[in-house]
């Protein structure tokens, strides 16, 4: 009798599992079908005003479009980098116009708000839509409804549609230059260090800066090193200069830094072999190699299949200086002279140093500031004896005496080239 009872329970369990699997598969199939593009108009022309602004609010004022990108790494989709209210935005649609046939397709979007929102009501989001199979749309509109008048919707160019060969090896992404930024000397020194280490392009998401800094940025733009992306996020949202929510009525953290970083990755996905995610006061300093190219070749050889390389941050306090490299002509330039700051703080007990990254952009789906959230490749923490981040800023351990700091003159290996290059820029811009 007991055996028969066990048999009945077993059969019942199998039936339940089978039924559950069938229901789940049917649900997933219906979900996919609901996201497939559907023709809603034929014989129409693509209408709506093409917009080229960096941040475009939709009429709901809860959704802000940065830029759409073609992404065929898993399936043929348009991935729109945006900012959304994590609770209020429940449904969005992509409107594709396919020419010359003049067919209008609508796809229901999957709205993927990034997990690193840090408590703020607004966060970076991927708005992902399946594209029509028999069409390679060049533009897309985003709307809260699958119905309406397309004439009134802004249209966005879908970037990365055409495959390109790499035009550069390294691109540095600097997100959110804000606060009337005026650390001119350190910025020029960082730029020249990047170039010495092998960088060909620096992308800056600029909110605002000083008049003097504008002159420097214009110089680097004309030189072809810098690309400026206007970033007027405070025209649309109440921004915080903090990374975490302070219950102070702000909408998004650190001037939308995470959104800018994700946009920068996709913007450079097809034109740069590597993308470097760090701030303007940070320099990844190789200890075993002369530049980034030889360092990354070695790291890739040692770590096959890795797409994300994380480097440990170390603070070099701007309050502790040396008299070496006190260059008189630099004293009138606002900002920090990094060559005079070669003492770093020791590691704090039970505190993990944050990291910044050099990534293969084609292997990253979503990133945060100190790590990637979703990727195809592996991640590796680069040992400190290979490279570290030189981060010259206000101290985190301001009460430490000078003798408790670690003297580290790695930066001085580049002093001759750095001084010569910085002087050239200063004489052409400020002095």
VOSE-738034 format. One record per residue (C-alpha): residue number from 1; x negated, y negated, z negated; residue in three letters; chain. Coordinates in Angstrom, 1 decimal, always signed. Example, Ala and Ser with C-alpha at 12.3 -4.5 7.8 and 13.67 -1.06 7.14 Angstrom:
2
   i      x      y      z  aa ch
   1  -12.3   +4.5   -7.8 Ala  A
   2  -13.7   +1.1   -7.1 Ser  A
//
This chain:
431
   i      x      y      z  aa ch
   1   +0.0   +0.0   +0.0 Unk  A
   2   -2.8   -2.3   -0.9 Unk  A
   3   -4.6   -1.6   +2.4 Unk  A
   4   -1.4   -2.4   +4.3 Unk  A
   5   -1.1   -5.7   +2.5 Unk  A
   6   -4.6   -6.7   +3.4 Unk  A
   7   -3.9   -5.8   +7.1 Unk  A
   8   -0.8   -8.0   +7.1 Unk  A
   9   -2.8  -10.9   +5.6 Unk  A
  10   -5.6  -10.4   +8.2 Unk  A
  11   -3.1  -10.4  +11.1 Unk  A
  12   -1.4  -13.5   +9.7 Unk  A
  13   -4.8  -15.3   +9.4 Unk  A
  14   -5.7  -14.4  +13.0 Unk  A
  15   -2.3  -15.8  +14.2 Unk  A
  16   -2.8  -19.0  +12.2 Unk  A
  17   -6.3  -19.5  +13.6 Unk  A
  18   -5.2  -18.8  +17.1 Unk  A
  19   -2.2  -21.1  +16.9 Unk  A
  20   -4.3  -23.9  +15.3 Unk  A
  21   -6.9  -23.5  +18.1 Unk  A
  22   -4.2  -23.7  +20.8 Unk  A
  23   -2.7  -26.8  +19.2 Unk  A
  24   -6.1  -28.5  +18.9 Unk  A
  25   -7.1  -27.7  +22.5 Unk  A
  26   -3.7  -29.0  +23.7 Unk  A
  27   -4.1  -32.2  +21.7 Unk  A
  28   -7.7  -32.8  +23.0 Unk  A
  29   -6.4  -32.2  +26.6 Unk  A
  30   -3.6  -34.6  +26.1 Unk  A
  31   -6.0  -37.1  +24.6 Unk  A
  32   -8.3  -36.8  +27.6 Unk  A
  33   -5.3  -37.1  +30.0 Unk  A
  34   -4.2  -40.2  +28.2 Unk  A
  35   -7.6  -41.8  +28.8 Unk  A
  36   -7.8  -40.9  +32.5 Unk  A
  37   -7.5  -43.9  +34.9 Unk  A
  38   -4.1  -44.4  +36.4 Unk  A
  39   -3.2  -46.4  +39.5 Unk  A
  40   -0.7  -49.2  +38.6 Unk  A
  41   -1.0  -51.3  +41.7 Unk  A
  42   -1.9  -50.8  +45.4 Unk  A
  43   -2.8  -53.2  +48.2 Unk  A
  44   -3.7  -56.0  +45.7 Unk  A
  45   -6.8  -58.2  +45.6 Unk  A
  46   -9.1  -58.4  +42.6 Unk  A
  47   -7.9  -61.4  +40.7 Unk  A
  48   -8.8  -63.2  +37.5 Unk  A
  49  -11.7  -65.5  +36.9 Unk  A
  50  -15.2  -64.0  +36.7 Unk  A
  51  -16.8  -65.0  +33.4 Unk  A
  52  -20.5  -65.3  +32.8 Unk  A
  53  -20.5  -66.4  +29.2 Unk  A
  54  -22.3  -64.2  +26.6 Unk  A
  55  -19.4  -64.0  +24.2 Unk  A
  56  -15.8  -64.1  +25.5 Unk  A
  57  -12.8  -64.0  +23.1 Unk  A
  58   -9.7  -62.2  +24.3 Unk  A
  59   -6.3  -63.8  +23.6 Unk  A
  60   -5.8  -61.7  +20.5 Unk  A
  61   -8.7  -63.5  +18.8 Unk  A
  62   -9.6  -60.2  +17.3 Unk  A
  63  -11.7  -58.9  +20.2 Unk  A
  64  -14.8  -60.5  +21.7 Unk  A
  65  -16.4  -59.1  +24.8 Unk  A
  66  -20.2  -59.3  +25.2 Unk  A
  67  -20.9  -57.3  +28.4 Unk  A
  68  -19.8  -54.1  +30.2 Unk  A
  69  -22.4  -51.5  +31.3 Unk  A
  70  -22.2  -48.5  +33.5 Unk  A
  71  -23.1  -45.3  +31.6 Unk  A
  72  -23.2  -41.9  +33.3 Unk  A
  73  -25.3  -40.1  +30.8 Unk  A
  74  -22.4  -37.9  +29.7 Unk  A
  75  -19.6  -38.8  +32.1 Unk  A
  76  -18.8  -41.7  +34.4 Unk  A
  77  -17.8  -44.5  +32.0 Unk  A
  78  -17.9  -48.2  +31.6 Unk  A
  79  -19.2  -49.0  +28.1 Unk  A
  80  -18.3  -52.5  +26.9 Unk  A
  81  -20.4  -54.0  +24.1 Unk  A
  82  -18.1  -56.1  +22.0 Unk  A
  83  -17.1  -57.3  +18.5 Unk  A
  84  -13.7  -56.3  +17.1 Unk  A
  85  -11.8  -56.5  +13.8 Unk  A
  86  -12.2  -53.0  +12.4 Unk  A
  87   -8.5  -52.8  +11.3 Unk  A
  88   -6.5  -55.0  +13.6 Unk  A
  89   -7.8  -53.8  +17.0 Unk  A
  90   -6.1  -50.4  +17.6 Unk  A
  91   -5.6  -50.3  +21.4 Unk  A
  92   -7.4  -51.7  +24.4 Unk  A
  93   -7.3  -50.9  +28.2 Unk  A
  94   -9.9  -51.4  +31.0 Unk  A
  95   -8.5  -52.7  +34.2 Unk  A
  96  -10.6  -51.7  +37.2 Unk  A
  97  -10.0  -53.1  +40.7 Unk  A
  98  -11.3  -50.9  +43.5 Unk  A
  99  -12.0  -52.6  +46.8 Unk  A
 100  -11.5  -52.5  +49.8 Unk  A
 101   -8.5  -50.2  +49.2 Unk  A
 102   -7.1  -52.7  +46.8 Unk  A
 103   -6.1  -50.2  +44.1 Unk  A
 104   -5.8  -51.3  +40.5 Unk  A
 105   -6.6  -48.6  +37.9 Unk  A
 106   -6.0  -48.8  +34.2 Unk  A
 107   -7.9  -46.7  +31.6 Unk  A
 108   -7.1  -46.4  +27.9 Unk  A
 109  -10.3  -47.3  +26.0 Unk  A
 110  -11.9  -45.4  +23.2 Unk  A
 111  -12.7  -48.1  +20.6 Unk  A
 112  -15.8  -47.0  +18.6 Unk  A
 113  -16.6  -49.4  +15.8 Unk  A
 114  -20.2  -48.9  +14.7 Unk  A
 115  -20.6  -47.4  +11.3 Unk  A
 116  -23.1  -50.0  +10.0 Unk  A
 117  -20.6  -52.8   +9.4 Unk  A
 118  -21.8  -53.5   +5.8 Unk  A
 119  -18.4  -54.4   +4.6 Unk  A
 120  -17.6  -57.2   +7.0 Unk  A
 121  -14.2  -57.2   +8.7 Unk  A
 122  -15.7  -57.6  +12.2 Unk  A
 123  -18.4  -55.3  +13.6 Unk  A
 124  -20.2  -54.2  +16.7 Unk  A
 125  -18.0  -51.9  +18.9 Unk  A
 126  -18.3  -49.8  +22.0 Unk  A
 127  -15.2  -50.1  +24.1 Unk  A
 128  -15.5  -47.0  +26.4 Unk  A
 129  -13.4  -46.3  +29.5 Unk  A
 130  -13.4  -43.5  +32.0 Unk  A
 131  -13.9  -44.9  +35.5 Unk  A
 132  -11.9  -43.9  +38.6 Unk  A
 133  -13.6  -40.9  +40.2 Unk  A
 134  -13.3  -42.2  +43.8 Unk  A
 135  -14.4  -45.7  +43.0 Unk  A
 136  -17.5  -47.5  +41.7 Unk  A
 137  -15.9  -50.7  +40.3 Unk  A
 138  -18.1  -53.8  +40.1 Unk  A
 139  -16.0  -55.7  +37.6 Unk  A
 140  -13.6  -54.9  +34.7 Unk  A
 141  -11.0  -56.7  +32.7 Unk  A
 142  -10.1  -55.8  +29.1 Unk  A
 143   -6.5  -56.2  +27.9 Unk  A
 144   -4.5  -55.0  +24.9 Unk  A
 145   -1.8  -53.6  +27.2 Unk  A
 146   -1.6  -51.3  +30.3 Unk  A
 147   +0.9  -53.8  +31.7 Unk  A
 148   +0.7  -57.5  +32.6 Unk  A
 149   -0.6  -60.0  +35.0 Unk  A
 150   -4.2  -59.5  +36.1 Unk  A
 151   -4.4  -63.0  +37.4 Unk  A
 152   -4.7  -64.2  +33.8 Unk  A
 153   -7.4  -61.9  +32.6 Unk  A
 154  -11.1  -62.7  +32.7 Unk  A
 155  -13.2  -60.3  +34.8 Unk  A
 156  -16.7  -59.1  +33.7 Unk  A
 157  -19.4  -57.8  +35.9 Unk  A
 158  -20.4  -54.1  +35.1 Unk  A
 159  -24.1  -54.2  +34.7 Unk  A
 160  -26.5  -51.2  +35.4 Unk  A
 161  -24.4  -50.1  +38.3 Unk  A
 162  -27.4  -49.7  +40.5 Unk  A
 163  -30.4  -47.6  +39.5 Unk  A
 164  -33.6  -49.5  +39.3 Unk  A
 165  -37.3  -48.7  +38.8 Unk  A
 166  -38.9  -50.0  +35.6 Unk  A
 167  -40.1  -53.5  +36.1 Unk  A
 168  -41.9  -53.7  +32.7 Unk  A
 169  -43.3  -51.3  +30.1 Unk  A
 170  -42.3  -53.1  +26.9 Unk  A
 171  -39.5  -55.5  +26.2 Unk  A
 172  -39.1  -57.1  +22.7 Unk  A
 173  -35.5  -57.9  +21.6 Unk  A
 174  -35.3  -60.7  +19.1 Unk  A
 175  -31.7  -61.1  +17.8 Unk  A
 176  -30.1  -64.2  +16.5 Unk  A
 177  -32.5  -67.1  +16.4 Unk  A
 178  -30.5  -69.4  +14.1 Unk  A
 179  -30.7  -71.9  +11.3 Unk  A
 180  -32.4  -74.7  +13.4 Unk  A
 181  -35.4  -72.4  +13.7 Unk  A
 182  -38.6  -74.4  +13.6 Unk  A
 183  -41.4  -71.9  +12.7 Unk  A
 184  -43.2  -72.9  +15.9 Unk  A
 185  -46.8  -71.9  +15.1 Unk  A
 186  -45.9  -68.4  +13.9 Unk  A
 187  -43.5  -67.9  +16.9 Unk  A
 188  -46.2  -68.8  +19.4 Unk  A
 189  -48.7  -66.5  +17.6 Unk  A
 190  -46.2  -63.6  +17.7 Unk  A
 191  -45.5  -64.2  +21.4 Unk  A
 192  -49.2  -64.2  +22.2 Unk  A
 193  -49.8  -61.1  +20.1 Unk  A
 194  -47.0  -59.3  +21.9 Unk  A
 195  -48.6  -60.1  +25.2 Unk  A
 196  -52.0  -59.0  +24.0 Unk  A
 197  -50.4  -55.7  +22.8 Unk  A
 198  -48.8  -55.2  +26.3 Unk  A
 199  -45.4  -56.9  +26.2 Unk  A
 200  -44.1  -58.3  +29.5 Unk  A
 201  -40.7  -59.5  +28.5 Unk  A
 202  -39.1  -61.0  +25.3 Unk  A
 203  -35.3  -61.3  +25.1 Unk  A
 204  -34.1  -63.9  +22.5 Unk  A
 205  -30.4  -64.2  +21.5 Unk  A
 206  -30.5  -67.9  +20.6 Unk  A
 207  -27.9  -69.5  +18.4 Unk  A
 208  -29.9  -72.7  +17.7 Unk  A
 209  -33.4  -74.0  +17.0 Unk  A
 210  -35.3  -77.3  +16.7 Unk  A
 211  -36.0  -79.7  +19.5 Unk  A
 212  -39.7  -78.8  +19.3 Unk  A
 213  -38.9  -75.1  +19.5 Unk  A
 214  -36.8  -75.7  +22.6 Unk  A
 215  -39.9  -77.1  +24.3 Unk  A
 216  -41.8  -73.9  +23.5 Unk  A
 217  -39.0  -71.7  +24.7 Unk  A
 218  -38.8  -73.6  +27.9 Unk  A
 219  -42.5  -73.0  +28.5 Unk  A
 220  -42.2  -69.3  +28.0 Unk  A
 221  -39.1  -69.2  +30.2 Unk  A
 222  -40.9  -70.9  +33.0 Unk  A
 223  -43.9  -68.6  +32.5 Unk  A
 224  -41.5  -65.6  +32.9 Unk  A
 225  -42.1  -64.1  +29.6 Unk  A
 226  -38.9  -65.1  +27.8 Unk  A
 227  -35.3  -64.5  +28.7 Unk  A
 228  -32.8  -66.6  +26.6 Unk  A
 229  -29.4  -65.2  +26.0 Unk  A
 230  -27.0  -67.9  +24.6 Unk  A
 231  -25.5  -66.6  +21.3 Unk  A
 232  -22.8  -69.1  +20.1 Unk  A
 233  -21.2  -66.6  +17.8 Unk  A
 234  -20.3  -69.2  +15.1 Unk  A
 235  -18.0  -70.9  +17.7 Unk  A
 236  -15.7  -67.9  +17.3 Unk  A
 237  -16.3  -66.3  +13.9 Unk  A
 238  -17.4  -67.4  +10.4 Unk  A
 239  -20.9  -66.0  +10.3 Unk  A
 240  -23.0  -65.0   +7.3 Unk  A
 241  -26.8  -65.4   +7.1 Unk  A
 242  -26.7  -62.3   +4.9 Unk  A
 243  -26.7  -58.7   +6.1 Unk  A
 244  -24.1  -57.5   +3.6 Unk  A
 245  -20.6  -58.8   +2.9 Unk  A
 246  -20.4  -61.2   -0.1 Unk  A
 247  -16.6  -61.6   -0.4 Unk  A
 248  -17.0  -65.2   +0.8 Unk  A
 249  -14.6  -65.4   +3.7 Unk  A
 250  -17.2  -64.7   +6.4 Unk  A
 251  -16.4  -62.4   +9.3 Unk  A
 252  -19.6  -60.9  +10.4 Unk  A
 253  -23.1  -60.4   +9.0 Unk  A
 254  -26.4  -62.0  +10.1 Unk  A
 255  -25.1  -63.8  +13.1 Unk  A
 256  -23.9  -60.6  +14.7 Unk  A
 257  -27.4  -59.2  +14.8 Unk  A
 258  -26.4  -55.6  +15.4 Unk  A
 259  -24.2  -56.5  +18.4 Unk  A
 260  -27.0  -58.4  +20.0 Unk  A
 261  -29.5  -55.5  +19.5 Unk  A
 262  -27.1  -53.1  +21.1 Unk  A
 263  -26.5  -55.4  +24.0 Unk  A
 264  -30.2  -55.9  +24.4 Unk  A
 265  -30.8  -52.1  +24.7 Unk  A
 266  -28.2  -51.7  +27.4 Unk  A
 267  -29.3  -54.9  +29.2 Unk  A
 268  -32.9  -53.5  +29.5 Unk  A
 269  -32.0  -49.8  +29.9 Unk  A
 270  -33.0  -49.6  +33.5 Unk  A
 271  -35.7  -52.2  +33.7 Unk  A
 272  -37.9  -51.5  +30.7 Unk  A
 273  -39.7  -48.2  +29.8 Unk  A
 274  -39.6  -49.1  +26.1 Unk  A
 275  -37.6  -51.6  +24.0 Unk  A
 276  -39.0  -53.0  +20.8 Unk  A
 277  -36.5  -54.0  +18.1 Unk  A
 278  -38.0  -56.5  +15.6 Unk  A
 279  -37.9  -60.1  +14.4 Unk  A
 280  -40.0  -63.0  +15.5 Unk  A
 281  -42.0  -62.9  +12.2 Unk  A
 282  -42.8  -59.2  +12.7 Unk  A
 283  -45.6  -57.6  +14.8 Unk  A
 284  -46.2  -53.8  +15.1 Unk  A
 285  -49.9  -53.5  +14.6 Unk  A
 286  -51.6  -50.4  +16.0 Unk  A
 287  -54.5  -49.2  +13.8 Unk  A
 288  -55.9  -46.3  +15.9 Unk  A
 289  -55.2  -47.8  +19.4 Unk  A
 290  -56.0  -51.1  +21.0 Unk  A
 291  -52.5  -51.7  +22.4 Unk  A
 292  -49.0  -50.4  +22.5 Unk  A
 293  -49.3  -48.5  +25.8 Unk  A
 294  -52.1  -46.2  +24.6 Unk  A
 295  -50.4  -45.9  +21.2 Unk  A
 296  -47.1  -44.8  +22.7 Unk  A
 297  -48.7  -42.4  +25.2 Unk  A
 298  -50.4  -40.7  +22.2 Unk  A
 299  -47.2  -40.7  +20.1 Unk  A
 300  -45.1  -39.3  +23.0 Unk  A
 301  -47.7  -36.6  +23.6 Unk  A
 302  -47.6  -35.6  +20.0 Unk  A
 303  -43.8  -35.8  +19.7 Unk  A
 304  -42.2  -34.4  +22.9 Unk  A
 305  -38.5  -35.1  +23.3 Unk  A
 306  -38.7  -38.1  +20.9 Unk  A
 307  -36.9  -41.3  +21.9 Unk  A
 308  -37.1  -43.3  +18.7 Unk  A
 309  -40.3  -44.3  +16.9 Unk  A
 310  -39.9  -46.0  +13.5 Unk  A
 311  -42.6  -48.2  +12.0 Unk  A
 312  -42.9  -49.1   +8.4 Unk  A
 313  -42.5  -52.7   +7.3 Unk  A
 314  -45.1  -54.3   +5.1 Unk  A
 315  -44.9  -57.8   +3.6 Unk  A
 316  -47.8  -60.3   +4.0 Unk  A
 317  -46.7  -63.1   +1.7 Unk  A
 318  -47.0  -66.6   +3.3 Unk  A
 319  -47.7  -67.9   -0.2 Unk  A
 320  -51.1  -66.2   -0.4 Unk  A
 321  -53.6  -67.5   +2.1 Unk  A
 322  -57.3  -67.5   +3.0 Unk  A
 323  -59.4  -70.5   +4.2 Unk  A
 324  -60.7  -68.4   +7.1 Unk  A
 325  -59.2  -69.6  +10.4 Unk  A
 326  -58.1  -72.9   +9.1 Unk  A
 327  -57.9  -74.5  +12.5 Unk  A
 328  -57.5  -78.3  +12.2 Unk  A
 329  -55.6  -78.8  +15.4 Unk  A
 330  -52.9  -76.3  +14.2 Unk  A
 331  -52.2  -78.2  +11.0 Unk  A
 332  -49.9  -80.6  +12.7 Unk  A
 333  -47.7  -77.8  +14.2 Unk  A
 334  -44.8  -76.7  +12.0 Unk  A
 335  -44.9  -73.1  +10.9 Unk  A
 336  -47.1  -70.4   +9.4 Unk  A
 337  -50.6  -69.6  +10.6 Unk  A
 338  -50.6  -65.8  +10.4 Unk  A
 339  -54.4  -65.5  +10.7 Unk  A
 340  -54.6  -67.0   +7.2 Unk  A
 341  -52.3  -64.3   +5.6 Unk  A
 342  -54.1  -61.0   +5.4 Unk  A
 343  -53.0  -59.8   +1.9 Unk  A
 344  -50.0  -57.4   +1.8 Unk  A
 345  -47.8  -56.4   -1.0 Unk  A
 346  -48.2  -52.9   -2.4 Unk  A
 347  -45.4  -50.4   -2.0 Unk  A
 348  -42.7  -50.7   -4.7 Unk  A
 349  -41.9  -47.7   -6.8 Unk  A
 350  -38.7  -45.9   -5.8 Unk  A
 351  -38.1  -48.4   -2.9 Unk  A
 352  -38.3  -47.2   +0.7 Unk  A
 353  -39.8  -49.7   +3.1 Unk  A
 354  -37.4  -50.6   +5.9 Unk  A
 355  -38.5  -49.7   +9.4 Unk  A
 356  -38.3  -51.3  +12.9 Unk  A
 357  -38.4  -49.4  +16.1 Unk  A
 358  -39.8  -48.8  +19.6 Unk  A
 359  -37.3  -46.9  +21.5 Unk  A
 360  -36.7  -45.3  +24.9 Unk  A
 361  -33.4  -47.2  +25.7 Unk  A
 362  -32.1  -44.4  +27.9 Unk  A
 363  -32.0  -42.1  +24.9 Unk  A
 364  -30.1  -44.5  +22.6 Unk  A
 365  -26.3  -44.7  +22.4 Unk  A
 366  -25.8  -47.0  +19.3 Unk  A
 367  -28.4  -48.7  +17.1 Unk  A
 368  -28.4  -50.4  +13.7 Unk  A
 369  -31.3  -52.7  +12.5 Unk  A
 370  -33.5  -50.1  +10.8 Unk  A
 371  -32.5  -46.9  +12.5 Unk  A
 372  -30.4  -45.7  +15.5 Unk  A
 373  -26.9  -44.5  +14.8 Unk  A
 374  -26.4  -42.2  +17.8 Unk  A
 375  -29.0  -41.0  +20.2 Unk  A
 376  -30.0  -38.1  +22.6 Unk  A
 377  -33.6  -37.9  +21.5 Unk  A
 378  -35.3  -37.2  +18.2 Unk  A
 379  -36.5  -39.8  +15.8 Unk  A
 380  -40.0  -39.9  +14.2 Unk  A
 381  -41.5  -41.9  +11.4 Unk  A
 382  -44.9  -43.2  +12.6 Unk  A
 383  -47.5  -42.7   +9.9 Unk  A
 384  -48.9  -45.9   +8.4 Unk  A
 385  -52.5  -44.9   +9.5 Unk  A
 386  -51.3  -45.1  +13.1 Unk  A
 387  -49.5  -48.4  +12.9 Unk  A
 388  -47.6  -50.7  +10.6 Unk  A
 389  -45.4  -53.8  +10.8 Unk  A
 390  -47.2  -57.0   +9.9 Unk  A
 391  -44.4  -59.1   +8.4 Unk  A
 392  -45.5  -62.5   +7.3 Unk  A
 393  -42.7  -64.2   +5.3 Unk  A
 394  -41.7  -65.2   +1.8 Unk  A
 395  -42.8  -62.6   -0.8 Unk  A
 396  -40.6  -59.9   -2.1 Unk  A
 397  -42.9  -59.4   -5.1 Unk  A
 398  -43.6  -63.0   -5.8 Unk  A
 399  -44.8  -62.4   -9.4 Unk  A
 400  -47.7  -60.3   -8.3 Unk  A
 401  -51.2  -61.8   -8.8 Unk  A
 402  -53.5  -62.1   -5.8 Unk  A
 403  -55.7  -59.2   -7.1 Unk  A
 404  -52.7  -56.9   -7.0 Unk  A
 405  -52.3  -57.4   -3.3 Unk  A
 406  -54.1  -55.3   -0.6 Unk  A
 407  -56.5  -57.1   +1.7 Unk  A
 408  -55.7  -56.0   +5.2 Unk  A
 409  -57.5  -57.8   +8.1 Unk  A
 410  -56.3  -55.6  +10.9 Unk  A
 411  -54.9  -58.7  +12.6 Unk  A
 412  -58.3  -60.2  +12.8 Unk  A
 413  -59.4  -57.6  +15.4 Unk  A
 414  -57.4  -59.8  +17.9 Unk  A
 415  -58.5  -63.2  +16.5 Unk  A
 416  -60.6  -64.4  +19.5 Unk  A
 417  -58.0  -63.7  +22.2 Unk  A
 418  -55.2  -64.9  +19.9 Unk  A
 419  -56.8  -68.2  +19.1 Unk  A
 420  -57.7  -68.9  +22.7 Unk  A
 421  -54.2  -68.0  +24.0 Unk  A
 422  -52.4  -70.0  +21.2 Unk  A
 423  -54.5  -73.1  +22.0 Unk  A
 424  -53.5  -72.9  +25.7 Unk  A
 425  -49.8  -72.8  +24.8 Unk  A
 426  -50.1  -75.6  +22.3 Unk  A
 427  -52.0  -77.9  +24.7 Unk  A
 428  -49.3  -77.3  +27.3 Unk  A
 429  -46.3  -77.9  +25.1 Unk  A
 430  -47.0  -79.8  +21.9 Unk  A
 431  -50.6  -81.1  +21.4 Unk  A
//
